[in-house]
Amino acid sequence: MQVMTGDVKPTETYDRAQALAAQRKFCDSRQYPLFAPVRSCPKCNSDIWSAIPIEKAASSLITGCPFCHYSFVE
């Protein structure tokens, strides 16, 4: 059991495959387009899924690179 006190935040979980799957599920359930690339950012070539927690991918639309901040939407 995890106890939350003060400003302590729950631990974020990073897993490339699970984060991508969570983002696909999030987009499908809301009929949103999948803007994020499956592998790497087209601008900086970084693996975006290595820096996006599963929890974030499951609850928000990923529209930019967490490294160089390149927009996947424009």
C-alpha positions as CSV (number, residue, x, y, z in Angstrom):
1,M,0.0,0.0,0.0
2,Q,1.3,3.4,-0.9
3,V,0.8,6.2,1.6
4,M,0.8,9.8,0.3
5,T,1.8,12.6,2.6
6,G,2.7,16.3,1.9
7,D,4.1,16.9,-1.5
8,V,5.2,13.4,-2.2
9,K,4.0,12.2,-5.6
10,P,3.5,8.6,-6.6
11,T,6.3,7.0,-8.5
12,E,6.1,7.3,-12.2
13,T,6.6,4.1,-14.3
14,Y,8.6,4.2,-17.5
15,D,8.2,1.4,-20.0
16,R,8.4,2.1,-23.7
17,A,6.0,-0.6,-24.9
18,Q,3.4,0.0,-22.2
19,A,3.5,3.8,-22.6
20,L,2.9,3.5,-26.3
21,A,0.1,1.0,-25.8
22,A,-1.4,3.3,-23.1
23,Q,-1.3,6.3,-25.6
24,R,-2.9,4.2,-28.3
25,K,-5.7,3.1,-25.9
26,F,-6.2,6.7,-24.7
27,C,-6.5,8.0,-28.3
28,D,-8.8,5.2,-29.5
29,S,-11.1,5.6,-26.5
30,R,-11.6,9.3,-27.3
31,Q,-11.3,9.0,-31.1
32,Y,-8.2,11.2,-31.0
33,P,-5.5,10.9,-33.7
34,L,-2.2,9.4,-32.5
35,F,0.2,12.3,-33.0
36,A,3.2,10.9,-31.3
37,P,5.6,8.8,-33.4
38,V,5.9,5.1,-32.7
39,R,9.7,5.3,-32.4
40,S,11.7,8.5,-32.3
41,C,11.2,12.2,-32.7
42,P,11.5,13.2,-36.3
43,K,13.5,16.3,-35.3
44,C,16.0,15.2,-32.6
45,N,15.8,11.4,-33.2
46,S,15.3,10.7,-29.4
47,D,13.1,7.8,-28.2
48,I,10.2,9.8,-26.8
49,W,8.7,6.8,-25.0
50,S,11.8,6.5,-22.8
51,A,10.8,9.9,-21.2
52,I,7.0,9.6,-21.0
53,P,5.6,7.8,-18.0
54,I,2.9,5.2,-18.6
55,E,0.6,7.2,-16.3
56,K,0.9,10.3,-18.5
57,A,0.5,8.4,-21.7
58,A,-2.7,6.8,-20.3
59,S,-4.2,10.1,-19.3
60,S,-3.2,12.9,-21.8
61,L,-2.6,13.4,-25.5
62,I,1.1,13.4,-26.3
63,T,1.6,16.1,-28.9
64,G,5.3,17.0,-28.6
65,C,8.8,15.7,-27.9
66,P,9.8,15.7,-24.2
67,F,13.4,16.3,-25.3
68,C,13.4,19.1,-27.9
69,H,9.8,20.2,-27.6
70,Y,9.1,19.7,-31.3
71,S,5.4,19.7,-32.0
72,F,4.0,16.6,-33.7
73,V,0.8,18.5,-34.5
74,E,2.0,21.3,-36.7
